[in-house]
């Protein structure tokens, strides 16, 4: 396995995530997490690091836009 630098790994993961339609700012954050995985795990591959980055990107994408379900007034899930 070749030894890549952190910047090389982040660039490669970010490019892959952007190709798959993830916004650039979310892809940058997720690529950092994928690079952490690659550098900390001895048997990590680029493919496994991309998988970790995609998993990390899912909740980040939800924060940016609207909620998943529309707001319905009068519907409470709390105390009854």
PATILO-880863 format. One line per 5 residues: number of its first residue (from 1); for each residue x, y, z of N, C-alpha, C. Coordinates in nm, 4 decimals, always signed. Example, Ala and Ser with C-alpha at 12.3 -4.5 7.8 and 13.67 -1.06 7.14 Angstrom:
# PATILO-880863
1> +1.3190 -0.5690 +0.7800 +1.2300 -0.4500 +0.7800 +1.3200 -0.3300 +0.7800 | +1.2850 -0.2250 +0.7080 +1.3670 -0.1060 +0.7140 +1.2900 +0.0030 +0.7870
# end
This chain:
# PATILO-880863
1> +0.0843 -0.1164 +0.0000 +0.0000 +0.0000 +0.0000 +0.0900 +0.1242 +0.0000 | +0.0567 +0.2168 -0.0856 +0.1354 +0.3398 -0.0940 +0.1021 +0.4313 +0.0228 | +0.1986 +0.5115 +0.0619 +0.1768 +0.6083 +0.1685 +0.1435 +0.7431 +0.1061 | +0.0175 +0.7831 +0.1187 -0.0264 +0.9113 +0.0663 -0.0311 +1.0127 +0.1792 | -0.0143 +1.1382 +0.1444 -0.0241 +1.2431 +0.2459 -0.1712 +1.2731 +0.2735
6> -0.1954 +1.3429 +0.3829 -0.3323 +1.3788 +0.4208 -0.3984 +1.4645 +0.3126 | -0.3242 +1.5572 +0.2560 -0.3796 +1.6458 +0.1522 -0.4185 +1.5667 +0.0275 | -0.3378 +1.4689 -0.0109 -0.3697 +1.3875 -0.1281 -0.4968 +1.3064 -0.1056 | -0.5095 +1.2489 +0.0135 -0.6277 +1.1686 +0.0446 -0.7529 +1.2565 +0.0459 | -0.7448 +1.3715 +0.1110 -0.8607 +1.4609 +0.1178 -0.9033 +1.5069 -0.0210
11> -0.8068 +1.5404 -0.1053 -0.8387 +1.5854 -0.2412 -0.9088 +1.4760 -0.3198 | -0.8595 +1.3540 -0.3094 -0.9176 +1.2431 -0.3839 -1.0589 +1.2114 -0.3345 | -1.0781 +1.2093 -0.2040 -1.2108 +1.1793 -0.1489 -1.3082 +1.2921 -0.1823 | -1.2645 +1.4174 -0.1681 -1.3520 +1.5307 -0.1982 -1.3944 +1.5288 -0.3451 | -1.3024 +1.4999 -0.4344 -1.3364 +1.4948 -0.5769 -1.4395 +1.3864 -0.6049
16> -1.4241 +1.2714 -0.5412 -1.5194 +1.1625 -0.5610 -1.6587 +1.2008 -0.5083 | -1.6643 +1.2634 -0.3925 -1.7933 +1.3018 -0.3347 -1.8623 +1.4094 -0.4184 | -1.7851 +1.5047 -0.4712 -1.8434 +1.6085 -0.5564 -1.8958 +1.5474 -0.6856 | -1.8244 +1.4496 -0.7410 -1.8723 +1.3790 -0.8613 -2.0054 +1.3099 -0.8355 | -2.0272 +1.2666 -0.7118 -2.1514 +1.1967 -0.6781 -2.2634 +1.2922 -0.6390
21> -2.2394 +1.4234 -0.6467 -2.3452 +1.5202 -0.6267 -2.3524 +1.5828 -0.4893 | -2.2559 +1.5587 -0.4041 -2.2544 +1.6193 -0.2713 -2.1957 +1.7597 -0.2842 | -2.2575 +1.8605 -0.2211 -2.2043 +1.9979 -0.2303 -2.0599 +2.0071 -0.1807 | -1.9867 +2.1051 -0.2333 -1.8431 +2.1142 -0.2074 -1.8100 +2.1354 -0.0600 | -1.8876 +2.2193 +0.0099 -1.8559 +2.2438 +0.1510 -1.8800 +2.1205 +0.2366
26> -1.9855 +2.0451 +0.2063 -2.0117 +1.9205 +0.2788 -1.9054 +1.8177 +0.2435 | -1.8671 +1.8116 +0.1157 -1.7650 +1.7162 +0.0728 -1.6312 +1.7439 +0.1384 | -1.6001 +1.8708 +0.1604 -1.4729 +1.9063 +0.2245 -1.4694 +1.8562 +0.3691 | -1.5774 +1.8751 +0.4419 -1.5836 +1.8277 +0.5804 -1.5784 +1.6752 +0.5869 | -1.6532 +1.6108 +0.4990 -1.6566 +1.4646 +0.4983 -1.5219 +1.4063 +0.4556
31> -1.4528 +1.4750 +0.3648 -1.3220 +1.4261 +0.3205 -1.2214 +1.4297 +0.4346 | -1.2328 +1.5287 +0.5206 -1.1459 +1.5334 +0.6390 -1.1673 +1.4135 +0.7283 | -1.2932 +1.3747 +0.7465 -1.3233 +1.2568 +0.8287 -1.2734 +1.1286 +0.7607 | -1.2884 +1.1202 +0.6291 -1.2384 +1.0038 +0.5564 -1.0867 +0.9936 +0.5625 | -1.0184 +1.1079 +0.5557 -0.8722 +1.1084 +0.5652 -0.8274 +1.0667 +0.7051
36> -0.9007 +1.1086 +0.8084 -0.8695 +1.0644 +0.9447 -0.8768 +0.9126 +0.9547 | -0.9814 +0.8554 +0.8942 -0.9968 +0.7096 +0.8954 -0.8803 +0.6419 +0.8239 | -0.8435 +0.6962 +0.7087 -0.7359 +0.6358 +0.6300 -0.6031 +0.6384 +0.7054 | -0.5754 +0.7498 +0.7723 -0.4467 +0.7642 +0.8400 -0.4416 +0.6915 +0.9747 | -0.5562 +0.6687 +1.0370 -0.5554 +0.6062 +1.1690 -0.5714 +0.4545 +1.1637
41> -0.6285 +0.4018 +1.0577 -0.6506 +0.2575 +1.0481 -0.5427 +0.1946 +0.9603 | -0.4736 +0.0935 +1.0101 -0.3625 +0.0367 +0.9328 -0.4059 -0.0346 +0.8047 | -0.5245 -0.0936 +0.8026 -0.5686 -0.1681 +0.6838 -0.6717 -0.0914 +0.6018 | -0.6823 +0.0382 +0.6210 -0.7825 +0.1181 +0.5492 -0.7425 +0.1354 +0.4030 | -0.8430 +0.1370 +0.3178 -0.8219 +0.1629 +0.1757 -0.8905 +0.2949 +0.1399
46> -0.8643 +0.3413 +0.0195 -0.9311 +0.4631 -0.0264 -1.0815 +0.4383 -0.0345 | -1.1203 +0.3197 -0.0819 -1.2629 +0.2885 -0.0943 -1.3320 +0.2880 +0.0418 | -1.2678 +0.2311 +0.1433 -1.3299 +0.2307 +0.2761 -1.3353 +0.3724 +0.3329 | -1.2363 +0.4536 +0.3018 -1.2364 +0.5924 +0.3486 -1.3467 +0.6739 +0.2821 | -1.3737 +0.6463 +0.1548 -1.4844 +0.7125 +0.0857 -1.6167 +0.6705 +0.1484
51> -1.6282 +0.5438 +0.1850 -1.7491 +0.4966 +0.2533 -1.7713 +0.5653 +0.3859 | -1.6651 +0.5827 +0.4640 -1.6746 +0.6543 +0.5911 -1.7152 +0.7997 +0.5664 | -1.6568 +0.8604 +0.4637 -1.6886 +1.0000 +0.4322 -1.8351 +1.0154 +0.3905 | -1.8876 +0.9203 +0.3132 -2.0288 +0.9262 +0.2727 -2.1198 +0.9129 +0.3941 | -2.0841 +0.8241 +0.4846 -2.1638 +0.8071 +0.6063 -2.1642 +0.9359 +0.6879
56> -2.0503 +1.0009 +0.6961 -2.0391 +1.1261 +0.7706 -2.1145 +1.2391 +0.6998 | -2.1225 +1.2346 +0.5669 -2.1851 +1.3428 +0.4900 -2.3371 +1.3397 +0.4981 | -2.3972 +1.2252 +0.5274 -2.5439 +1.2169 +0.5283 -2.6078 +1.3152 +0.6256 | -2.5707 +1.3178 +0.7539 -2.6341 +1.4159 +0.8424 -2.5940 +1.5597 +0.8101 | -2.4769 +1.5809 +0.7533 -2.4361 +1.7171 +0.7172 -2.5245 +1.7730 +0.6060
61> -2.5639 +1.6888 +0.5120 -2.6498 +1.7351 +0.4042 -2.7859 +1.7750 +0.4582 | -2.8354 +1.7054 +0.5602 -2.9669 +1.7353 +0.6143 -2.9706 +1.8698 +0.6853 | -2.8614 +1.9113 +0.7438 -2.8583 +2.0369 +0.8180 -2.8742 +2.1563 +0.7239 | -2.8227 +2.1477 +0.6035 -2.8187 +2.2611 +0.5130 -2.9566 +2.3077 +0.4670 | -3.0422 +2.2165 +0.4243 -3.1680 +2.2567 +0.3625 -3.2868 +2.2440 +0.4556
66> -3.3989 +2.2100 +0.3961 -3.5225 +2.1957 +0.4710 -3.5229 +2.0635 +0.5483 | -3.6110 +2.0516 +0.6454 -3.6229 +1.9232 +0.7152 -3.6741 +1.8142 +0.6208 | -3.6529 +1.6890 +0.6583 -3.6952 +1.5782 +0.5734 -3.8468 +1.5733 +0.5569 | -3.9189 +1.5984 +0.6654 -4.0642 +1.5938 +0.6549 -4.1202 +1.7333 +0.6782 | -4.2303 +1.7650 +0.6141 -4.2868 +1.8993 +0.6304 -4.3447 +1.9192 +0.7701
71> -4.3485 +2.0443 +0.8119 -4.4043 +2.0778 +0.9424 -4.5566 +2.0677 +0.9354 | -4.6155 +1.9939 +1.0287 -4.7603 +1.9817 +1.0366 -4.8038 +2.0455 +1.1676 | -4.8752 +2.1594 +1.1628 -4.9145 +2.2249 +1.2872 -5.0137 +2.1389 +1.3663 | -5.0016 +2.1452 +1.4988 -5.0933 +2.0731 +1.5849 -5.0588 +1.9282 +1.6077 | -4.9496 +1.8829 +1.5550 -4.9105 +1.7418 +1.5697 -4.7908 +1.7353 +1.6629
76> -4.8128 +1.6876 +1.7833 -4.7047 +1.6806 +1.8814 -4.6768 +1.5366 +1.9183 | -4.5495 +1.5091 +1.9379 -4.5096 +1.3742 +1.9759 -4.4682 +1.3682 +2.1230 | -4.4803 +1.4792 +2.1948 -4.4352 +1.4868 +2.3336 -4.5374 +1.4290 +2.4302 | -4.5580 +1.5021 +2.5421 -4.6520 +1.4551 +2.6447 -4.7938 +1.4548 +2.5919 | -4.8710 +1.3616 +2.6443 -5.0129 +1.3539 +2.6066 -5.0962 +1.3375 +2.7294
# end
